[in-house]
Amino acid sequence: MTDPFRGQYSVDVFMRDYWQKRPLILRKAFPESSFNISRNDIFYMASRAEFDSRLIEEDVHHQSWELFIGPIDREEFESLEEFSHWTVLVQDTERELDQMRRLLERFRFIPNWRLDDVQLSYAVPGGSAGPHVDSYDVFLIQVSGERRWQIESNPVAADRAMREDVSLKILKELHPDQEFVARPGDLLYLPPGVPHWGVAVGECITASIGFKAPGVSVLQTAFLEISEQVRSAPRTFSDPAELRTDDPGHVSDAPLDWFQDEMRRLAEDRDLLERILCTSMTHPVRENWPSAPIDPIPSAEVIPDDLRQGITYERFAPSCMVYREFNDCIRLYAFGTEYEQKPEMKSFVQLLTGTEVLNFDTFKPYLERQEVLELLHFLGNYIPECP
């Protein structure tokens, strides 16, 4: 697949001048023949519980939107055939479609922990998600049809007024300073906080590559983990020498000083914080993912037949595999689980988390190690065979 960042808009130029700074529209970033996605592909995924999907309908007369959470029955789509102003969106489509996995690979110049997924949306004429703001970076690729975009170039404050009469986070007002029509192969980049509104001109399909960043949920996870540490190794408050008081309702500085010191001590445990952050950031954003296999683990003397036969694997979600390097070990974090490896396994860990093809030839130098086969076994549902 063609690299969208080329010529005067190289990756270096894009990262320097646009990333998290200002919107960019790249015309014909991909050849029109790059994608072969139909609405039936999207309807099929939207009808399955394994995928997060949404149906958004707009009531044009009342200028309101309504949100329906999937899975969505095929009959529901058939009942909408005669209507306009609706759209369906499906997350994690790279799990199902090779084309979307290959598209995601075009954006692997961003660290794994920042990647999320490829969302596909199908819209009929007038269909949209309404004028809104995203809290994350997003690339929007026009797969088929046309979509009219209105954009405010400058990010807005988090307290920008929202409509209170709809179930979606819709802006009360949009003041666009850019307006254009995206056609097949065009790519639009939007930084976080930039108000935008994309409306289907006719039937159209749009792919969205979203990103993630640590937020409040990571802090919540950290507090839960820290509370576990406190329960396993309790350190209780000791009364000061002069405890007696004539003002029993007053709280002195002593307990607050103790509490602050204990929180600071726990927060300074970088090893703990690393594990919390990496585990949290590699856990799938959405919960409906396949579980680890339960069949027996192969031994190093028995290389799985699919590997010997030259099967090529693809990474389901590179966003869910990262590593940290230390003097005495390497910690691989994959799908919310930590796997400790020996330092000499760095090249293998880089192979798993990188962009190189995964097949017998690239795995071969490591297949004599039992820990490698065990790890591949547990990751089997996340690095599926190519069809």
C-alpha positions as CSV (number, residue, x, y, z in Angstrom):
1,M,0.0,0.0,0.0
2,T,1.3,3.5,-0.9
3,D,2.9,5.5,1.8
4,P,0.6,8.6,2.3
5,F,3.4,10.8,3.6
6,R,5.7,11.5,0.7
7,G,7.1,14.4,-1.3
8,Q,6.8,17.7,0.4
9,Y,4.7,16.0,3.1
10,S,7.2,13.5,4.4
11,V,6.8,11.9,7.8
12,D,9.4,14.3,9.3
13,V,7.6,17.4,7.9
14,F,4.2,16.1,9.1
15,M,5.5,15.4,12.6
16,R,7.3,18.7,12.8
17,D,4.6,21.0,11.4
18,Y,1.2,19.3,11.9
19,W,1.2,16.5,14.5
20,Q,-0.9,17.9,17.5
21,K,-0.7,21.4,16.0
22,R,-3.0,21.9,13.0
23,P,-5.3,20.0,10.5
24,L,-3.9,18.7,7.2
25,I,-5.8,17.5,4.1
26,L,-3.7,15.4,1.8
27,R,-5.3,14.9,-1.6
28,K,-4.9,11.5,-3.3
29,A,-2.7,10.2,-0.4
30,F,-3.8,6.7,-1.5
31,P,-4.8,5.5,-5.0
32,E,-8.5,5.0,-5.4
33,S,-7.9,1.3,-6.0
34,S,-6.3,0.9,-2.6
35,F,-9.5,-0.3,-0.9
36,N,-12.2,-2.8,-1.7
37,I,-14.6,-2.3,1.2
38,S,-18.4,-2.7,0.8
39,R,-21.2,-1.6,3.1
40,N,-22.0,-5.4,3.5
41,D,-18.5,-5.8,5.1
42,I,-19.4,-3.1,7.6
43,F,-23.0,-4.4,8.2
44,Y,-21.6,-7.9,8.9
45,M,-19.2,-6.7,11.6
46,A,-21.8,-4.4,13.1
47,S,-24.1,-7.4,13.5
48,R,-21.6,-9.3,15.6
49,A,-21.1,-9.0,19.3
50,E,-17.3,-9.3,18.9
51,F,-17.2,-5.8,17.5
52,D,-18.2,-2.5,19.1
53,S,-20.6,-0.7,16.8
54,R,-23.0,2.3,16.8
55,L,-25.8,3.5,14.7
56,I,-26.4,7.2,14.6
57,E,-29.7,8.6,13.1
58,E,-30.4,12.3,12.6
59,D,-33.8,13.8,12.7
60,V,-33.4,16.7,10.2
61,H,-36.7,18.3,11.0
62,H,-35.9,18.6,14.7
63,Q,-32.2,18.9,14.3
64,S,-31.5,16.1,16.7
65,W,-29.4,12.9,16.7
66,E,-30.1,9.5,18.3
67,L,-27.5,6.9,19.2
68,F,-28.1,3.1,19.1
69,I,-25.4,0.7,20.5
70,G,-24.8,-2.5,18.5
71,P,-24.8,-5.3,17.7
72,I,-27.3,-4.3,15.1
73,D,-29.5,-6.8,13.3
74,R,-29.4,-6.9,9.5
75,E,-33.1,-6.3,9.5
76,E,-32.5,-3.0,11.1
77,F,-30.3,-1.9,8.2
78,E,-32.9,-3.1,5.7
79,S,-35.6,-1.0,7.5
80,L,-33.4,2.1,7.1
81,E,-32.9,1.7,3.3
82,E,-35.5,4.3,2.4
83,F,-34.2,6.9,4.8
84,S,-31.3,9.4,4.7
85,H,-29.1,11.0,7.4
86,W,-27.9,7.9,9.2
87,T,-24.5,6.3,9.7
88,V,-23.1,3.1,11.2
89,L,-19.6,2.9,12.8
90,V,-17.6,-0.2,13.7
91,Q,-14.4,-0.3,15.9
92,D,-11.3,-2.6,15.6
93,T,-12.0,-3.5,12.0
94,E,-8.4,-4.5,11.5
95,R,-9.3,-7.7,13.4
96,E,-11.5,-8.7,10.5
97,L,-10.1,-7.1,7.4
98,D,-6.6,-7.5,6.0
99,Q,-7.0,-4.2,4.1
100,M,-7.4,-2.4,7.4
101,R,-4.5,-4.1,9.0
102,R,-2.3,-3.1,6.1
103,L,-3.7,0.5,6.4
104,L,-2.8,0.6,10.1
105,E,0.8,-0.4,9.3
106,R,1.2,2.8,7.3
107,F,1.0,4.7,10.6
108,R,3.5,2.6,12.6
109,F,5.8,5.6,12.7
110,I,3.9,6.5,15.9
111,P,4.8,4.4,19.0
112,N,2.7,1.3,19.6
113,W,1.3,2.6,22.9
114,R,-0.3,5.6,21.2
115,L,-2.1,3.6,18.5
116,D,-5.7,2.4,18.9
117,D,-7.6,1.0,16.0
118,V,-9.2,1.4,12.6
119,Q,-12.8,2.4,12.7
120,L,-15.0,2.1,9.6
121,S,-18.1,4.2,9.0
122,Y,-20.7,3.8,6.3
123,A,-23.1,6.7,5.8
124,V,-26.0,7.4,3.5
125,P,-26.6,10.9,2.1
126,G,-26.6,13.4,4.9
127,G,-25.3,10.8,7.4
128,S,-22.9,12.1,10.1
129,A,-22.0,12.0,13.8
130,G,-22.8,15.7,14.1
131,P,-20.5,18.5,14.9
132,H,-18.1,17.4,17.7
133,V,-14.7,17.4,19.2
134,D,-12.4,14.4,19.7
135,S,-9.9,14.2,22.6
136,Y,-7.4,12.3,20.5
137,D,-5.5,12.5,17.2
138,V,-7.2,11.0,14.2
139,F,-6.5,10.3,10.6
140,L,-9.6,10.0,8.3
141,I,-9.2,8.3,5.0
142,Q,-12.0,8.5,2.4
143,V,-12.4,4.9,1.2
144,S,-15.3,5.5,-1.2
145,G,-17.9,8.2,-2.0
146,E,-17.5,11.8,-0.8
147,R,-17.8,13.5,2.5
148,R,-18.1,17.3,3.1
149,W,-16.0,18.6,6.0
150,Q,-16.4,21.7,8.0
151,I,-13.5,22.4,10.4
152,E,-12.5,25.0,13.0
153,S,-8.7,25.0,12.7
154,N,-7.9,26.0,16.3
155,P,-8.5,23.6,19.2
156,V,-11.2,24.7,21.7
157,A,-11.4,24.6,25.4
158,A,-12.8,21.5,27.1
159,D,-15.7,23.4,28.4
160,R,-17.0,24.3,24.9
161,A,-20.8,24.3,25.1
162,M,-22.5,21.0,24.2
163,R,-26.2,20.3,23.3
164,E,-28.1,18.9,26.3
165,D,-31.1,17.6,24.3
166,V,-29.3,14.7,22.4
167,S,-27.6,11.5,23.5
168,L,-24.4,12.3,21.7
169,K,-21.7,14.9,22.5
170,I,-22.8,17.4,19.9
171,L,-21.5,20.9,19.9
172,K,-24.0,23.7,20.3
173,E,-22.2,25.8,17.7
174,L,-19.6,25.2,15.0
175,H,-17.7,28.1,13.4
176,P,-15.8,26.6,10.5
177,D,-12.9,28.4,8.8
178,Q,-12.3,25.4,6.4
179,E,-14.8,23.6,4.2
180,F,-14.0,21.0,1.5
181,V,-15.1,17.7,0.1
182,A,-13.0,14.6,0.7
183,R,-12.9,12.2,-2.2
184,P,-11.6,8.6,-2.4
185,G,-8.0,8.3,-1.4
186,D,-7.9,11.7,0.4
187,L,-6.5,11.8,3.9
188,L,-7.5,14.3,6.7
189,Y,-5.5,14.7,9.9
190,L,-7.1,16.3,12.9
191,P,-5.3,17.1,16.2
192,P,-7.1,16.7,19.5
193,G,-9.7,19.4,20.4
194,V,-10.4,20.6,16.8
195,P,-14.1,20.9,16.2
196,H,-15.3,19.2,13.0
197,W,-18.3,17.9,11.1
198,G,-18.2,15.4,8.3
199,V,-21.4,14.9,6.3
200,A,-21.8,12.3,3.6
201,V,-22.5,13.8,0.2
202,G,-23.8,10.5,-1.1
203,E,-23.2,7.0,0.1
204,C,-19.7,6.9,1.5
205,I,-17.2,4.9,3.6
206,T,-14.6,6.5,5.8
207,A,-11.8,4.8,7.7
208,S,-10.6,6.5,10.9
209,I,-7.3,5.7,12.6
210,G,-7.5,6.8,16.2
211,F,-4.9,7.2,18.9
212,K,-4.9,7.0,22.6
213,A,-3.0,8.7,25.5
214,P,-2.8,8.1,29.3
215,G,-5.8,9.8,31.0
216,V,-7.8,9.7,34.2
217,S,-8.5,6.0,33.8
218,V,-4.7,5.2,34.1
219,L,-4.6,7.3,37.3
220,Q,-7.6,5.4,38.6
221,T,-5.8,2.1,37.8
222,A,-2.7,3.4,39.6
223,F,-4.7,4.2,42.7
224,L,-6.3,0.7,42.7
225,E,-2.8,-0.9,42.3
226,I,-1.4,1.3,45.0
227,S,-4.2,0.4,47.4
228,E,-3.3,-3.3,46.8
229,Q,0.3,-2.5,47.8
230,V,-0.9,-0.8,50.9
231,R,-3.1,-3.7,51.9
232,S,-0.2,-6.2,51.4
233,A,2.3,-4.1,53.3
234,P,0.3,-1.8,55.7
235,R,2.1,1.2,57.2
236,T,-0.2,2.8,59.8
237,F,-0.1,6.3,61.3
238,S,1.7,6.7,64.6
239,D,0.4,9.3,67.0
240,P,2.6,12.3,67.8
241,A,4.0,12.6,71.3
242,E,1.6,15.3,72.3
243,L,-1.8,13.8,71.3
244,R,-3.9,15.3,74.2
245,T,-6.1,18.2,73.0
246,D,-8.7,20.6,74.3
247,D,-10.1,20.9,70.8
248,P,-11.1,17.4,69.7
249,G,-12.8,18.4,66.6
250,H,-9.7,19.9,65.0
251,V,-7.5,17.9,62.6
252,S,-3.8,18.9,63.0
253,D,-1.2,18.8,60.3
254,A,0.3,15.5,61.6
255,P,-2.1,13.1,59.8
256,L,-2.1,15.1,56.6
257,D,1.8,15.1,56.6
258,W,1.8,11.3,57.2
259,F,-0.7,10.8,54.3
260,Q,1.2,13.0,51.9
261,D,4.5,11.3,52.8
262,E,3.0,7.8,52.2
263,M,1.5,8.8,48.8
264,R,4.8,10.3,47.8
265,R,6.7,7.2,48.8
266,L,4.4,5.0,46.7
267,A,4.5,7.4,43.7
268,E,8.3,7.3,43.8
269,D,8.2,3.5,43.2
270,R,9.0,3.8,39.5
271,D,9.0,0.0,39.0
272,L,5.4,-0.1,40.2
273,L,4.4,2.8,38.1
274,E,6.0,1.4,35.0
275,R,4.1,-1.9,35.4
276,I,0.8,0.0,36.0
277,L,1.2,2.3,33.0
278,C,2.4,-0.4,30.5
279,T,-0.2,-2.9,31.6
280,S,-2.9,-0.4,31.4
281,M,-1.8,1.0,28.0
282,T,-1.6,-2.4,26.4
283,H,-4.9,-3.7,27.6
284,P,-7.4,-3.7,24.8
285,V,-9.5,-0.5,24.9
286,R,-12.6,-2.5,24.3
287,E,-13.4,-5.7,26.2
288,N,-14.7,-8.0,23.5
289,W,-11.4,-9.6,22.5
290,P,-10.6,-13.3,22.2
291,S,-9.1,-15.0,25.2
292,A,-5.8,-16.9,25.4
293,P,-5.8,-20.4,24.1
294,I,-6.2,-23.3,26.5
295,D,-4.8,-26.2,24.4
296,P,-1.5,-27.7,25.5
297,I,1.7,-25.6,25.0
298,P,4.0,-27.1,22.3
299,S,7.5,-28.1,23.4
300,A,10.7,-26.9,21.8
301,E,11.2,-30.4,20.2
302,V,7.9,-30.0,18.3
303,I,7.7,-26.9,16.2
304,P,4.0,-26.2,15.2
305,D,3.2,-27.4,11.7
306,D,1.9,-24.0,10.6
307,L,5.3,-22.4,11.3
308,R,7.1,-25.1,9.5
309,Q,4.8,-24.7,6.5
310,G,5.8,-21.1,6.1
311,I,2.6,-19.5,7.4
312,T,2.8,-15.7,7.7
313,Y,1.2,-14.0,10.7
314,E,-0.2,-10.6,11.1
315,R,-0.4,-8.5,14.3
316,F,-4.0,-8.1,15.4
317,A,-3.3,-4.9,17.3
318,P,0.3,-3.6,17.5
319,S,-1.0,-1.0,20.0
320,C,-1.2,-3.8,22.6
321,M,2.4,-4.9,22.5
322,V,5.3,-2.8,23.9
323,Y,8.5,-3.5,25.9
324,R,10.8,-2.0,28.4
325,E,14.5,-2.8,28.7
326,F,16.6,-3.2,31.9
327,N,20.1,-4.4,32.7
328,D,18.9,-7.8,33.9
329,C,15.7,-8.4,31.9
330,I,13.3,-7.2,29.2
331,R,9.6,-6.8,30.1
332,L,7.2,-7.4,27.2
333,Y,3.7,-6.1,27.8
334,A,1.1,-7.7,25.6
335,F,-2.6,-7.3,25.9
336,G,-2.5,-6.3,29.5
337,T,-0.1,-9.0,30.6
338,E,3.6,-8.8,31.5
339,Y,6.1,-11.4,30.1
340,E,9.6,-11.2,31.5
341,Q,12.3,-12.1,29.0
342,K,16.1,-12.5,29.3
343,P,18.2,-9.6,28.0
344,E,19.5,-11.7,25.0
345,M,15.9,-11.9,23.8
346,K,15.7,-8.3,22.9
347,S,15.8,-8.9,19.1
348,F,12.9,-11.4,19.5
349,V,10.9,-8.9,21.5
350,Q,11.6,-6.2,18.9
351,L,10.4,-8.6,16.2
352,L,7.1,-9.2,18.0
353,T,6.5,-5.5,18.6
354,G,8.0,-4.1,15.4
355,T,7.0,-4.0,11.8
356,E,8.9,-6.9,10.3
357,V,7.0,-9.9,8.8
358,L,6.2,-12.7,11.2
359,N,6.9,-16.1,9.7
360,F,9.1,-19.2,10.1
361,D,12.1,-17.4,8.7
362,T,12.0,-14.6,11.1
363,F,11.0,-16.8,14.1
364,K,13.6,-19.5,13.2
365,P,16.5,-18.2,15.2
366,Y,14.4,-18.4,18.4
367,L,12.4,-21.5,18.0
368,E,14.8,-23.7,20.1
369,R,13.8,-21.8,23.2
370,Q,10.8,-23.1,25.1
371,E,9.9,-19.7,26.4
372,V,9.5,-18.5,22.8
373,L,7.0,-21.2,21.9
374,E,5.1,-20.6,25.2
375,L,4.9,-16.9,24.4
376,L,3.8,-17.5,20.8
377,H,1.2,-20.0,22.1
378,F,-0.4,-17.4,24.4
379,L,-0.3,-14.7,21.7
380,G,-1.7,-17.0,19.1
381,N,-5.1,-15.4,19.1
382,Y,-3.6,-12.0,18.7
383,I,-1.2,-12.7,15.8
384,P,-3.5,-14.7,13.5
385,E,-2.4,-16.4,10.3
386,C,-2.9,-14.6,7.1
387,P,-5.7,-16.0,5.0
